[in-house]
Amino acid sequence: MSGPSYSLKDLADKVKGKLVGDPEVVISAIATIQNASSGCISFLANSKYNKFLKESSASAIIVSPELSDQLETPGIIADDPYAAYAKVSSLFAKHQNPYTDKSLSYYVHETAEVHDSAVIGPNVYIGPECKIGKNSIVHANASLVMNVEIGKNCIIHFNSILGSDGFGYAPQKDGYIKIEQLGKLIIGDNVEIGAGCTIDRGAIDNTEIHNGVKLDNQVHIAHNVILGEHSAIAASCAVAGSTTVGKNLQMGGLSGILGHLNIADNVLIGAHTLITKSIDKPGNYVGIMPAQEQKDWAKSSVFIKKRKSK
């Protein structure tokens, strides 16, 4: 069965962009600019792909005003081509709700509350004192352990675990005494949590994920973390316990933030960076060195040590 198709005018109206060329060009798919073929619409949002603009086989391309004079195909002029592409992509999603024609099997504790409009996938566990808000989706095999509150229009992807026990122990001479985790995990509206993420509920106070946060796959958020609005964290990152993060954090993959820190609004953290101290002003923070041969790294490390000792 063929998918949906749209005229170029339809798409320009959708993104509120300026149409260039034939408005009746039929678009039936989205493709990258280097791999597009006839019937596809593409976009150019990264300058390193500019070289493909003139040679692309796309039927239409979304570009910025700065590149409009280089456009040789029909297209759409948008102030933010990447955002325009995101809006167009919603028109080509084939399975908005993959569970409509399946027999569902999931467990909901008697104290939990699930809004009638929420979508719950197979093999989902919803434990005690959990709440799921309007139009939220919990995909297959996810678990809400206990004391988890999810707001409106959220997406929880496959195999994520929310409200798990935080890592809390009182050390003794002969081992550890477990500290029961008595707080909640509170997730705001319009939050998306990737596959295989783990977010702990609070020990006494709550763990909080504020409105608009986006987490990639395999992200760990420890107990009592507060993650500010519209933050975005890439795959395999971790934020340790009791750290407070401001709004609009952007965190590159394989990065970490130690516990009991305060991170200001509008902070960017580069990939593979470890934040060990609080950050009190916005900026771009990076703590890695480009890969090099081992012998060159040994020389560089000596230089770094000498610089630190001065």
C-alpha positions as CSV (number, residue, x, y, z in Angstrom):
1,M,0.0,0.0,0.0
2,S,1.4,3.4,-1.0
3,G,1.9,6.1,1.6
4,P,0.5,9.6,1.6
5,S,1.5,12.3,-0.9
6,Y,1.2,16.1,-0.8
7,S,1.6,19.0,-3.2
8,L,4.5,21.3,-2.6
9,K,2.0,24.0,-1.7
10,D,0.5,21.8,1.0
11,L,3.9,21.4,2.6
12,A,4.8,25.1,2.2
13,D,1.5,26.0,4.0
14,K,2.3,23.4,6.7
15,V,5.6,25.0,7.6
16,K,4.6,28.6,6.7
17,G,7.4,28.9,4.3
18,K,7.8,30.7,0.9
19,L,7.1,28.4,-2.0
20,V,9.5,28.4,-5.0
21,G,8.6,26.8,-8.3
22,D,5.6,24.6,-9.3
23,P,3.1,24.4,-6.4
24,E,1.7,21.2,-7.8
25,V,4.9,19.2,-7.5
26,V,3.9,15.9,-5.8
27,I,5.9,14.9,-2.8
28,S,5.5,11.3,-1.5
29,A,8.6,10.9,0.7
30,I,11.3,12.6,2.6
31,A,15.0,11.8,1.9
32,T,18.4,13.2,2.7
33,I,19.7,15.7,0.2
34,Q,22.5,13.3,-1.0
35,N,20.2,10.3,-1.4
36,A,17.0,11.9,-2.6
37,S,15.2,10.8,-5.8
38,S,12.2,12.0,-7.8
39,G,9.1,12.5,-5.6
40,C,11.2,13.3,-2.5
41,I,11.5,16.4,-0.5
42,S,14.8,17.1,1.2
43,F,16.3,19.9,3.4
44,L,19.6,21.6,3.9
45,A,20.3,22.6,7.4
46,N,24.0,21.9,7.8
47,S,26.6,23.8,5.7
48,K,28.8,20.7,5.2
49,Y,26.0,19.4,2.9
50,N,25.9,22.5,0.7
51,K,27.8,20.7,-2.0
52,F,24.8,18.5,-2.6
53,L,22.4,21.3,-3.3
54,K,23.1,21.6,-7.1
55,E,23.4,17.8,-7.7
56,S,20.5,16.5,-5.6
57,S,17.8,14.5,-7.4
58,A,15.1,15.7,-5.0
59,S,11.9,17.1,-6.4
60,A,12.0,19.9,-3.8
61,I,14.4,21.1,-1.2
62,I,13.8,23.2,2.0
63,V,16.5,25.8,2.3
64,S,17.2,29.0,4.3
65,P,16.8,32.5,2.8
66,E,20.6,32.7,2.5
67,L,20.7,29.8,0.0
68,S,17.5,30.7,-1.9
69,D,19.5,32.1,-4.9
70,Q,21.3,28.7,-5.2
71,L,18.1,26.7,-5.4
72,E,17.8,25.0,-8.8
73,T,14.7,22.9,-8.0
74,P,11.3,23.7,-6.6
75,G,11.5,24.2,-2.9
76,I,10.5,26.0,0.3
77,I,12.3,28.9,1.8
78,A,12.2,28.7,5.6
79,D,14.0,30.6,8.3
80,D,14.8,27.3,10.0
81,P,15.0,24.5,7.5
82,Y,15.5,21.8,10.1
83,A,12.4,22.8,12.0
84,A,10.5,22.9,8.8
85,Y,11.7,19.4,8.0
86,A,10.5,18.3,11.5
87,K,7.0,19.5,10.8
88,V,6.9,17.9,7.4
89,S,8.1,14.6,8.9
90,S,4.9,14.3,10.9
91,L,2.9,14.0,7.7
92,F,4.8,10.9,6.7
93,A,4.7,8.9,9.9
94,K,2.9,5.6,9.0
95,H,2.1,4.3,12.4
96,Q,1.2,7.1,14.9
97,N,-0.3,4.4,17.2
98,P,1.2,1.0,16.6
99,Y,-1.1,-0.7,19.1
100,T,-4.5,0.0,17.6
101,D,-4.9,-3.5,16.0
102,K,-3.2,-5.5,18.7
103,S,-4.4,-7.3,21.8
104,L,-2.8,-5.4,24.7
105,S,-1.5,-7.1,27.8
106,Y,-0.2,-4.8,30.5
107,Y,-0.4,-4.5,34.3
108,V,-1.8,-1.5,36.1
109,H,-1.8,-1.3,39.9
110,E,-5.1,-0.6,41.6
111,T,-3.7,2.8,42.9
112,A,-2.5,4.0,39.5
113,E,-4.3,6.5,37.3
114,V,-4.2,6.3,33.5
115,H,-6.0,8.9,31.5
116,D,-8.5,7.5,29.0
117,S,-6.6,9.1,26.1
118,A,-3.2,7.6,27.0
119,V,-1.8,4.8,24.9
120,I,-0.2,1.9,26.8
121,G,1.8,-0.8,24.9
122,P,2.1,-4.5,25.5
123,N,4.0,-5.8,28.6
124,V,4.0,-2.4,30.3
125,Y,4.1,-2.4,34.1
126,I,2.4,0.5,35.9
127,G,3.1,0.3,39.6
128,P,1.5,1.9,42.7
129,E,0.8,5.6,43.0
130,C,1.6,6.2,39.3
131,K,-0.3,8.7,37.1
132,I,-0.2,9.0,33.3
133,G,-1.6,12.2,31.8
134,K,-3.7,13.0,28.7
135,N,-2.4,11.9,25.3
136,S,0.8,10.3,26.6
137,I,2.2,7.1,25.1
138,V,4.1,4.4,27.0
139,H,5.6,2.0,24.6
140,A,6.0,-1.8,25.0
141,N,8.1,-3.2,27.9
142,A,8.5,0.0,29.8
143,S,8.0,0.1,33.6
144,L,6.7,2.7,35.9
145,V,7.9,1.2,39.2
146,M,6.2,3.4,41.7
147,N,5.4,7.0,42.6
148,V,5.8,8.2,39.0
149,E,3.7,11.0,37.6
150,I,3.8,11.7,33.8
151,G,2.2,14.8,32.4
152,K,0.4,15.4,29.1
153,N,1.6,14.6,25.6
154,C,4.7,12.6,26.7
155,I,6.3,9.7,24.9
156,I,8.1,6.9,26.9
157,H,10.0,4.6,24.5
158,F,10.6,0.9,24.7
159,N,12.2,-0.7,27.8
160,S,12.6,2.5,29.8
161,I,12.4,2.2,33.5
162,L,10.9,5.1,35.4
163,G,10.8,5.5,39.2
164,S,13.4,2.8,39.9
165,D,15.2,2.8,43.3
166,G,18.0,5.4,43.6
167,F,21.5,4.3,44.5
168,G,21.2,5.0,48.3
169,Y,23.1,3.1,51.0
170,A,24.5,3.9,54.4
171,P,28.0,2.4,54.6
172,Q,28.9,0.2,57.6
173,K,32.0,-1.7,58.6
174,D,30.5,-4.9,57.4
175,G,28.6,-3.7,54.4
176,Y,25.7,-1.3,53.6
177,I,22.3,-0.5,54.9
178,K,19.8,0.2,52.1
179,I,18.0,3.6,52.2
180,E,14.5,3.3,51.1
181,Q,13.6,5.7,48.2
182,L,10.4,7.5,49.4
183,G,10.1,10.3,46.9
184,K,8.5,10.6,43.5
185,L,9.5,11.0,39.9
186,I,7.6,13.9,38.4
187,I,7.7,14.3,34.7
188,G,6.2,17.4,33.1
189,D,4.3,17.9,29.8
190,N,5.7,17.3,26.3
191,V,8.6,15.2,27.5
192,E,10.1,12.4,25.4
193,I,12.2,9.7,27.0
194,G,14.2,7.4,24.7
195,A,14.6,3.6,24.7
196,G,16.3,1.9,27.6
197,C,16.5,5.0,29.8
198,T,16.5,4.7,33.6
199,I,15.3,7.5,35.8
200,D,15.2,7.1,39.6
201,R,12.5,8.4,41.9
202,G,13.7,10.6,44.8
203,A,15.0,9.5,48.1
204,I,13.0,12.0,50.2
205,D,12.4,14.9,47.9
206,N,11.4,14.3,44.2
207,T,13.3,13.7,41.0
208,E,11.9,16.2,38.5
209,I,12.0,16.2,34.7
210,H,10.5,19.6,33.6
211,N,8.4,20.4,30.6
212,G,9.7,19.8,27.1
213,V,12.8,17.7,28.1
214,K,14.1,15.3,25.4
215,L,16.2,12.3,26.3
216,D,18.0,10.1,23.8
217,N,18.4,6.3,24.3
218,Q,20.2,4.8,27.4
219,V,20.3,8.0,29.5
220,H,20.4,7.6,33.3
221,I,19.0,10.3,35.6
222,A,19.7,9.6,39.3
223,H,17.6,10.3,42.3
224,N,16.7,13.9,43.3
225,V,18.0,15.4,40.0
226,I,16.1,18.4,38.8
227,L,16.3,18.7,35.0
228,G,15.2,22.1,33.6
229,E,12.7,22.9,30.9
230,H,13.6,22.0,27.2
231,S,16.8,20.3,28.1
232,A,18.1,17.8,25.5
233,I,20.5,14.9,26.4
234,A,22.1,12.6,23.9
235,A,22.7,8.9,24.2
236,S,24.6,7.2,27.0
237,C,24.8,10.2,29.3
238,A,24.4,10.2,33.1
239,V,23.5,12.9,35.7
240,A,24.4,11.9,39.2
241,G,22.1,12.4,42.3
242,S,20.9,15.7,43.7
243,T,22.2,17.8,40.8
244,T,20.0,20.7,39.7
245,V,20.2,21.6,36.0
246,G,18.8,24.8,34.6
247,K,16.7,25.3,31.4
248,N,17.9,24.5,27.9
249,L,20.8,22.2,28.7
250,Q,22.3,20.5,25.6
251,M,24.4,17.5,26.5
252,G,26.5,15.6,24.0
253,G,26.7,11.8,24.0
254,L,28.7,9.8,26.5
255,S,28.9,12.8,28.9
256,G,28.3,13.0,32.6
257,I,27.5,15.4,35.4
258,L,28.6,14.6,38.9
259,G,26.3,14.8,41.9
260,H,25.3,17.7,44.1
261,L,26.1,20.3,41.5
262,N,24.2,23.3,40.1
263,I,24.2,23.9,36.4
264,A,23.1,27.3,35.0
265,D,20.5,27.9,32.2
266,N,21.7,27.6,28.6
267,V,24.7,25.4,29.1
268,L,26.1,23.3,26.2
269,I,28.2,20.2,27.2
270,G,30.3,18.6,24.5
271,A,30.4,14.9,23.8
272,H,32.4,12.8,26.2
273,T,32.8,15.6,28.7
274,L,32.6,15.1,32.5
275,I,31.4,18.0,34.5
276,T,33.0,17.9,38.0
277,K,32.1,21.4,39.3
278,S,29.0,23.6,39.3
279,I,28.6,25.9,36.3
280,D,27.2,29.3,37.1
281,K,27.1,31.0,33.7
282,P,25.9,30.0,30.2
283,G,28.4,28.7,27.7
284,N,29.8,25.8,25.8
285,Y,31.8,23.5,28.0
286,V,34.1,20.7,26.5
287,G,36.5,18.5,28.3
288,I,37.9,16.2,25.6
289,M,40.9,16.1,23.3
290,P,40.9,15.0,19.7
291,A,42.0,11.3,19.2
292,Q,45.6,10.9,18.3
293,E,48.3,8.2,18.3
294,Q,49.3,7.0,21.8
295,K,52.8,8.4,21.6
296,D,51.4,11.8,20.7
297,W,48.9,11.6,23.6
298,A,51.8,10.8,26.0
299,K,53.5,14.0,24.9
300,S,50.3,16.0,25.2
301,S,49.6,14.7,28.7
302,V,53.1,15.8,29.8
303,F,52.4,19.3,28.5
304,I,49.0,19.5,30.3
305,K,50.5,18.4,33.6
306,K,53.2,21.1,33.2
307,R,50.5,23.8,32.5
308,K,48.5,22.7,35.5
309,S,51.5,22.9,37.8
310,K,52.2,26.5,36.9
